Amino acid sequence: MKSMKGYVSKVRVLKMSKTPLVRFSLNEVNCLIAAHSLNFLADVDEGMQIVVSGEYNSRKQFVVKKYTVIGKPKIMIEFEAMKNAPYSN
């Protein structure tokens, strides 16, 4: 299995299903993720730094098997922003 580290850009959902197929770019490399794609969408936003592990397919796309967010995941950032927001009445 190969590993890459970089910044995420161009996140797109290619196919909506029980396990969506998500496409994104990592340092200009086209990547696909199906396993854990819902968690990926909750954890990662464009501009975030991540590390991915996986293999290249025949179309030279990197198929992600595992990923790790460097720093806080998107869902934690949004939760903290909600927690710190003043209540509106």
C-alpha positions as CSV (number, residue, x, y, z in Angstrom):
1,M,0.0,0.0,0.0
2,K,1.2,3.5,-0.9
3,S,0.9,6.6,1.3
4,M,0.5,10.3,0.4
5,K,0.3,13.5,2.4
6,G,-1.2,16.7,1.1
7,Y,-3.9,19.3,1.0
8,V,-7.4,18.4,-0.2
9,S,-9.2,20.2,-3.0
10,K,-12.1,19.6,-5.4
11,V,-14.2,17.3,-3.2
12,R,-17.2,15.9,-5.3
13,V,-19.7,13.2,-4.7
14,L,-19.8,11.1,-7.9
15,K,-22.4,8.5,-7.0
16,M,-25.0,8.7,-4.2
17,S,-25.7,5.3,-2.7
18,K,-25.5,3.5,0.6
19,T,-21.8,4.1,0.4
20,P,-21.2,7.1,-1.8
21,L,-18.3,7.3,-4.2
22,V,-16.3,10.5,-3.5
23,R,-13.7,12.1,-5.7
24,F,-11.1,14.6,-4.5
25,S,-7.7,15.9,-5.4
26,L,-4.7,15.6,-3.1
27,N,-1.7,17.7,-4.4
28,E,-3.1,17.5,-8.0
29,V,-3.5,13.7,-7.8
30,N,-7.1,12.4,-8.5
31,C,-8.3,10.3,-5.6
32,L,-11.4,8.1,-5.0
33,I,-12.9,6.9,-1.7
34,A,-15.9,4.6,-1.3
35,A,-15.1,2.8,2.0
36,H,-15.7,5.3,4.9
37,S,-16.8,8.0,2.4
38,L,-19.5,9.3,4.7
39,N,-17.0,9.7,7.5
40,F,-14.6,11.3,5.0
41,L,-17.3,13.9,4.1
42,A,-17.9,14.7,7.8
43,D,-14.2,14.9,8.6
44,V,-12.6,16.6,5.6
45,D,-13.1,20.0,3.9
46,E,-11.2,21.6,1.0
47,G,-7.9,23.0,2.2
48,M,-7.4,20.5,5.0
49,Q,-4.2,18.5,5.3
50,I,-4.6,14.7,5.3
51,V,-2.6,11.5,4.9
52,V,-4.0,8.7,2.8
53,S,-3.1,5.1,2.1
54,G,-4.2,3.0,-0.9
55,E,-3.3,1.9,-4.4
56,Y,-3.6,3.3,-7.9
57,N,-6.2,1.8,-10.3
58,S,-5.8,1.3,-14.0
59,R,-7.0,4.9,-14.7
60,K,-4.1,6.3,-12.6
61,Q,-6.6,7.3,-9.8
62,F,-5.5,6.8,-6.2
63,V,-8.1,4.6,-4.5
64,V,-8.0,5.4,-0.8
65,K,-8.4,2.6,1.7
66,K,-7.5,4.6,4.9
67,Y,-7.2,8.3,5.7
68,T,-6.2,10.5,8.7
69,V,-6.8,14.2,9.2
70,I,-3.9,16.2,10.4
71,G,-5.3,18.6,12.9
72,K,-9.0,18.9,13.9
73,P,-11.6,17.2,11.7
74,K,-14.2,19.4,10.1
75,I,-17.0,18.0,12.3
76,M,-15.1,19.1,15.5
77,I,-14.4,22.6,14.1
78,E,-18.2,23.0,13.3
79,F,-19.2,21.6,16.7
80,E,-16.8,24.0,18.6
81,A,-18.2,26.9,16.5
82,M,-21.7,26.0,17.5
83,K,-20.8,25.6,21.1
84,N,-19.2,29.0,21.2
85,A,-21.9,30.8,19.3
86,P,-24.1,33.1,21.2
87,Y,-27.7,31.9,21.5
88,S,-30.2,33.9,19.5
89,N,-33.7,34.6,21.0
